[in-house]
């Protein structure tokens, strides 16, 4: 057991729970195997990582994160209206889009994908929201640090 505060670059074993404003768990490792990660590697959002800095092995704490802190404020520029013609050309012309559905798109260079949530469906267009689904949502982050290796 290490007694020094957690710092960026440390390898952590921990349980964590991320809950939305209704209290429902969005992610919960307390009922599974603990998570392992290297702090500062981007496996958690910067706001969640900042909560871990300075904690010590054995700590069990909860943090309330305001809507803009954890995954940022929704960016209106990341909402894009796409014509049904273009969607039909590059996908399945028989696809039925439903509000809330998540659609995966290939990147222009290929090889990778990104996801957009269907925000609205018009007669000849679909509005996709490419913001992180938790952008603008207040969250509760509970963590129990089980091990720290530097």
N, C-alpha and C positions, 0 to 999 in steps of 0.2 A: 504494500500500500504506500503510495506516494503522498506526501503532505503538502507539496507545493501547489499553487493555484494552476488551473488549466490554462494553457496558452495555445496560440495558433501553431499548428504543426503537430500537436499531440494526437496520438492514436487513442480513441475512446471506445469503451464498451459501456453502453447505457440503455436504459429503457426510456421511452418517451411517448407522450400522448399529445396529439394536436387536436383540439376541439374547436368547433365553430361556435357562433353566438348562441345557438340553441343548446349547447352542451354536448351535442353528439360528437363522438370521436371520429375524426377523419382519418387518423393514423393512430394505432395503439400497439406498441410492442410489449406492453406490460403483460399481455396474455399470450405472448409468443417468445421466440428467442430474442435476446437483447440485440440491439443494432451495434454495429461496429463502423467507425468512420474516422477519417483523419480530419481534424478541425482545420478549416481554411482551404479545403480542397473543393468546396462548392457542393458538397453532398446535401447540405442544408442551406436554407436561405441565409444571407448575411445577418439578418435580424435574429434568427434562431441561434446562429453561431455566436453572436454577441452575447446572448444570454448565458452561454456556457463559459465564456472567458471569465476567469477568476474563481469559478467554483472549484471545489476540491473533491477528490475521490470520496464516495459515500454520500455526497450531497443529494438531497431530494427536495426540489423546489418547483414552484409553479410561477409562471410569468403571464401577465395579461398584456397582449400586444394590440395597440390601437389599429384601426383599419388600414392606415397607410404604412404601417411599420413592417409588417411581415413580408408581404409580397407586393408592396407598393400600391400606388393609386392607379385605378384603371386609366389607361391611355386611350382617349377617343380615336387617335390615329390607328389604333390596332383593331378597329372595327371596320371591316371592309365589305362593301356590297359587291357581289360577284354575279354576273349575268348567268341566267340558266343556260344560255347558248354556250358559254364558255365551259360551264360545268359539264354539259352534255358532251362537248367536244373532247374533253380530257378525262372523262369518267364514264359512269354508267348512265345513259340517257333515261333509263327507267327508275333511277334513284328517287326516292321520296324523302325529302328533308323535313325533319321535325324539330321544333324549337327545343333546345336543351341537348340535342344530340351532338356528339363530338365526332368530327370528321378529320381524318388524317390526310395531309397533303404532302407530296414529295417536294423537297427543296429544288430550286431552279437548277442547281448543279447536280442534283441526283444523289442517291446514296443515303440521304438522311430524310427524315420526315418531321413535320410540325403539325400541331393540332389546333383546330378552331371549333368553337362551340357555335351552333346555329342559334342566332339571337332573334331573327325574324325571317319569315318566308313571304315573299311577294309573288305576284303572278308570273313575273319573268326574271326574278332575282332572288338571291338568298343573302342575308346579312350574317357574316361570320364575325365572331369576337375572338381575337387571338390573344387577349390578355390572359394572364394566369388565372385559373378559376377562383383562386383565393385573393386576388387583387381587390383591395378595398374592403376586406372582410376582417372584423376583429377576431382574434384568435387567443386561445389559452394554450400555453406550452408548458407541460409538466415533464420534468426530467428527473431521473434517478441515475447518478453516475456510479457505475459499478467498477470501472477500472480505467486507469490512465497510464499510458506508456509514452515517454517523450523520446 
